[in-house]
Amino acid sequence: MSVMRSIAFLSCFVCLISCAPARPALQAQATLPGSAPAWTTRWIPWETDSLFRQPWRTDDRLARHGIREYPDDFRIVFANPDTAAANAARLELMWVRVIAHDSSSDRYLGYLLNEPHFIRSIHAGDNVVIRIEPGAEFPTAQGPATDYTSGAWPADANTTTGLRLREGLSHYRLGNNGHNPQEIQRCIATLGPVMEGAPGPSWRPSTEQRFIGHFVLGRCLAEKYETERAIRQFRAAVAIDSTDADAQLALLAELSVAVHRRPGSGESTDEARLESEFLKQLSLVRARFAGHRGVTKLLDMMFDPAEEAAVNPAWRPHIEKLRRVGYGVFRWKRR
């Protein structure tokens, strides 16, 4: 697959600096005084975009409960409702990744990173609301202890469709950008049959849920190098919301993988088709996200003529193609 020595660097680069604008429907930063938190009326499935405010990173009340290397992760205390059980702890301290803030209520939304030892009403990957009480030693999980996910999802997350999407999303979150392949595979097993197959009558997703399902399944397929299937999912996602930068860049990334297959490894007509699709998507991304520093920097690297010196010898006869499609592949790991 590699066509230049810096291919691994490009993949890491995307994961670290890509900060594509979030979907307008998913931006949960600003709320009107007295209004309900955004996550009670719409899905907030991933980290708030880094182009916007991330107040948890500068909140002194949270700072001492995290570590510098993971600026979105904090230790949160959960009360255990089942303290009468043998060997049950009264409180359980667990790690939560914060993804949104509601300014009206001063509550944070996050998802649990580890499986509880004692508490049974929440699991790793589930959403949870966090409150910070004056004088409290630790930030606290909000909600009835018998159901810590209460108030952390919109109403349609508790339907048959919503619960299945939540399960797939949890597996994707715990898959940690492919570092936990078992969870990535569980995500595919959960969402694949309904997003790719012929779902039964109980699967009735909203437009928002369909977008999330296609994007999440596409990311999991990409992590398993199921490139063609991932491309279909990202195409379905951008057909629902063509303004979503992450979906558009994820589609371009998978087309990049496809178009950099070694020449002659497939049908020539297929190679020509993939290159045409890649160039069309590249043109769209350049035009639509021209002012996005992360995208611009990435594409500048991909098409830097200085990279020709690092091209794998097997690709040198095809240098003209690389000048058109870039000197290496990349993955888009935002979200």
C-alpha positions in Angstrom: 0.0 0.0 0.0 2.7 2.5 0.9 3.9 4.8 -1.9 6.0 7.1 0.3 7.9 6.9 3.6 5.7 9.4 5.3 2.4 7.6 4.9 2.2 6.7 8.6 2.9 10.3 9.5 0.0 11.5 7.4 -2.4 9.1 9.2 -1.3 10.3 12.6 -1.4 13.9 11.4 -5.1 13.7 10.5 -5.9 12.1 13.8 -4.2 14.9 15.7 -4.9 18.2 13.9 -8.1 17.7 11.8 -10.8 19.9 13.3 -13.5 20.0 10.7 -16.6 22.0 11.5 -19.3 19.9 13.3 -22.8 19.6 11.9 -24.8 22.6 12.9 -27.4 20.3 14.4 -24.8 18.8 16.7 -23.1 22.0 18.0 -24.1 22.1 21.7 -22.1 25.0 23.0 -24.6 27.9 23.2 -28.0 27.6 24.8 -30.6 30.2 25.7 -31.1 30.9 29.4 -33.6 28.5 30.9 -33.6 26.2 27.9 -33.1 22.5 28.1 -29.6 21.2 27.3 -29.2 20.4 23.6 -28.5 16.7 24.3 -32.1 16.2 25.6 -33.5 17.1 22.2 -30.9 16.0 19.7 -28.1 13.5 19.4 -24.6 14.7 20.6 -22.5 11.6 19.7 -19.0 12.9 19.6 -16.6 15.6 20.8 -17.5 19.2 20.1 -15.4 20.6 17.3 -12.1 22.2 18.4 -12.8 25.3 16.4 -15.5 26.1 19.0 -15.2 26.7 22.7 -14.3 23.7 24.8 -14.8 25.1 28.3 -14.0 21.9 30.1 -10.4 22.3 29.1 -10.1 25.7 30.9 -12.5 24.9 33.8 -10.4 25.0 37.0 -13.0 23.0 38.8 -12.3 20.1 36.4 -8.6 20.5 35.8 -7.3 18.7 38.9 -9.4 15.7 38.1 -7.8 15.0 34.7 -4.4 14.5 33.2 -2.7 16.8 30.7 -2.2 14.2 28.0 -6.0 13.6 27.8 -7.6 17.1 28.1 -11.1 15.9 27.7 -11.0 13.0 30.3 -11.9 13.5 33.9 -12.6 11.4 37.0 -16.2 11.6 38.0 -17.9 10.2 41.1 -21.0 8.0 40.8 -23.2 7.1 43.8 -24.0 3.3 44.0 -27.7 2.7 44.6 -27.0 -0.9 45.6 -24.9 -0.3 48.6 -26.7 -3.1 50.5 -25.1 -5.7 48.3 -22.2 -7.6 49.6 -18.8 -5.9 49.1 -20.6 -3.0 47.3 -18.9 0.4 47.4 -20.9 3.4 48.3 -19.3 5.5 45.6 -17.5 4.6 42.4 -14.9 6.9 40.7 -14.7 6.5 36.9 -13.3 8.2 33.9 -15.6 10.2 31.6 -14.7 11.9 28.3 -16.5 15.2 28.1 -18.0 16.2 24.7 -20.3 19.1 25.3 -21.3 21.9 27.7 -24.6 23.5 28.4 -24.0 27.1 29.5 -27.5 27.6 30.9 -27.4 24.8 33.5 -23.5 24.7 33.6 -23.7 20.9 33.0 -21.3 18.9 31.0 -22.1 15.9 28.8 -19.6 13.0 28.4 -19.5 9.3 28.0 -18.1 6.7 30.3 -14.7 5.2 29.4 -14.5 2.2 31.7 -17.0 -0.5 32.8 -18.2 0.0 36.4 -17.3 -2.6 39.0 -20.5 -2.1 41.1 -23.0 0.2 39.3 -25.4 -1.5 36.9 -27.3 1.4 35.4 -24.6 2.6 33.1 -21.9 1.0 30.9 -18.8 2.0 29.1 -19.6 4.1 26.1 -22.9 5.4 27.6 -23.7 9.1 27.8 -23.8 10.8 31.2 -24.4 14.3 32.5 -21.9 15.8 34.9 -22.5 18.5 37.5 -20.0 20.3 39.7 -21.3 21.2 43.2 -19.6 23.9 45.2 -17.3 22.4 47.8 -17.6 18.9 46.4 -14.4 16.8 46.2 -15.2 15.5 42.8 -17.5 16.3 39.9 -20.6 14.2 40.2 -22.7 12.1 37.7 -26.2 13.5 37.5 -29.4 11.6 37.4 -31.1 8.9 39.5 -28.5 6.4 40.5 -30.8 3.7 39.2 -30.4 5.2 35.6 -27.4 7.5 35.1 -28.2 7.7 31.4 -31.4 9.5 32.1 -31.4 13.0 30.8 -28.2 12.4 28.7 -30.0 11.4 25.5 -32.9 12.7 23.4 -36.2 10.9 23.7 -35.8 9.0 20.4 -32.6 7.4 21.8 -34.8 5.1 23.9 -36.8 3.6 21.1 -35.9 0.3 19.6 -34.1 2.1 16.8 -32.4 4.5 19.2 -31.2 1.8 21.5 -29.6 -0.1 18.7 -27.9 3.0 17.4 -26.6 3.8 20.9 -25.2 0.3 21.1 -23.3 0.7 17.8 -22.1 4.1 18.8 -20.8 2.8 22.2 -18.8 0.1 20.4 -17.4 2.7 18.1 -16.4 5.0 20.9 -14.7 2.1 22.8 -13.0 1.0 19.5 -10.8 4.0 20.0 -9.9 4.7 16.4 -9.1 1.0 15.7 -7.0 0.4 18.8 -9.6 -1.9 20.2 -10.5 -4.1 17.1 -13.0 -6.2 19.0 -15.2 -3.2 19.7 -14.9 -2.0 16.1 -16.1 -5.5 14.9 -19.0 -5.3 17.4 -20.0 -2.0 16.0 -20.1 -3.5 12.5 -22.1 -6.5 13.7 -24.6 -4.1 15.4 -25.1 -1.5 12.7 -24.2 -3.5 9.5 -27.5 -5.4 9.2 -29.7 -2.3 9.5 -27.5 0.2 7.6 -26.5 -2.2 4.8 -29.1 -4.9 4.7 -32.9 -5.1 4.8 -33.9 -4.0 8.3 -37.1 -5.1 9.8 -40.1 -2.9 10.7 -38.7 -2.1 14.1 -35.9 -0.1 12.5 -37.4 3.3 11.9 -34.5 5.9 12.1 -34.9 9.6 11.8 -32.8 11.6 9.3 -30.4 12.5 12.1 -30.1 8.8 13.2 -29.5 7.6 9.6 -26.7 10.1 9.2 -25.0 9.0 12.5 -25.5 5.3 11.6 -23.9 5.7 8.2 -21.0 7.8 9.5 -20.3 5.5 12.5 -20.5 2.3 10.4 -18.3 3.9 7.7 -15.6 4.7 10.3 -15.7 1.2 11.7 -15.4 -0.3 8.3 -12.6 2.0 7.4 -10.7 0.8 10.5 -11.1 -2.8 9.3 -9.9 -1.8 5.8 -13.3 -2.6 4.3 -12.7 0.2 1.9 -15.5 -0.3 -0.6 -18.1 -0.8 2.1 -16.9 2.3 4.0 -17.1 4.4 0.8 -20.8 3.4 0.4 -21.5 4.4 4.0 -19.8 7.8 3.7 -21.6 8.4 0.4 -24.9 7.7 2.1 -23.9 10.1 4.9 -23.0 13.0 2.6 -26.2 12.4 0.6 -28.1 13.2 3.9 -25.9 16.2 4.9 -23.5 17.4 2.2 -22.2 20.2 4.4 -20.7 17.9 7.0 -16.9 18.3 6.7 -16.0 15.1 8.6 -18.2 12.9 6.3 -16.8 14.6 3.2 -13.2 14.2 4.4 -13.8 10.6 5.5 -15.1 9.8 2.0 -12.1 11.4 0.4 -9.8 9.4 2.7 -11.3 6.1 1.7 -11.2 7.0 -2.0 -7.5 7.9 -1.4 -7.0 4.4 -0.1 -8.8 2.9 -3.1 -7.0 5.0 -5.7 -3.6 4.1 -4.3 -3.8 0.4 -4.9 -0.9 -0.8 -6.9 -1.6 -0.2 -10.6 -2.4 -3.4 -12.4 -3.8 -5.0 -9.3 -7.4 -4.6 -10.6 -9.3 -3.9 -13.8 -8.1 -0.9 -15.7 -11.7 0.4 -16.0 -12.0 0.1 -12.2 -8.8 2.0 -11.7 -10.0 4.8 -14.0 -13.4 5.0 -12.3 -11.8 5.2 -8.8 -9.4 7.9 -9.9 -12.3 9.9 -11.5 -14.3 9.6 -8.3 -11.3 10.6 -6.2 -10.6 13.7 -8.3 -14.2 14.7 -8.2 -14.3 14.4 -4.4 -11.0 16.2 -4.1 -12.3 19.1 -6.1 -15.4 19.3 -3.9 -13.3 19.3 -0.7 -10.9 21.9 -2.0 -13.8 24.2 -3.0 -16.0 23.8 0.0 -13.4 23.8 2.8 -10.7 26.1 1.3 -10.6 28.2 4.4 -10.1 25.2 6.8 -6.5 25.2 8.0 -6.4 21.5 8.8 -7.7 20.5 5.4 -5.5 22.9 3.6 -2.4 21.8 5.5 -3.2 18.1 4.9 -3.7 18.5 1.2 -0.6 20.6 0.8 1.4 17.7 2.3 -0.4 15.2 0.1 0.6 17.1 -3.0 3.9 18.5 -2.0 6.3 17.9 -5.0 9.2 17.3 -2.5 7.6 14.0 -1.6 8.5 12.6 -5.0 11.9 11.7 -3.7 10.3 9.4 -1.1 8.1 7.5 -3.5 8.4 3.7 -3.4 10.4 2.5 -6.4 7.5 0.3 -7.5 5.4 3.4 -8.0 8.0 5.4 -10.0 6.6 4.3 -13.4 3.3 5.8 -12.3 4.6 9.1 -11.0 2.2 11.0 -13.2 -0.8 9.4 -11.5 0.7 10.3 -8.1 0.9 13.9 -9.1 -2.8 13.8 -9.8 -4.0 11.8 -6.7 -1.3 12.6 -4.1 1.9 11.0 -2.9 0.3 8.9 -0.2 -2.9 7.8 1.4 -4.4 9.2 4.6 -7.2 8.3 7.1 -9.6 10.8 8.6 -10.0 10.0 12.3 -11.8 13.0 13.5 -14.8 12.0 15.8 
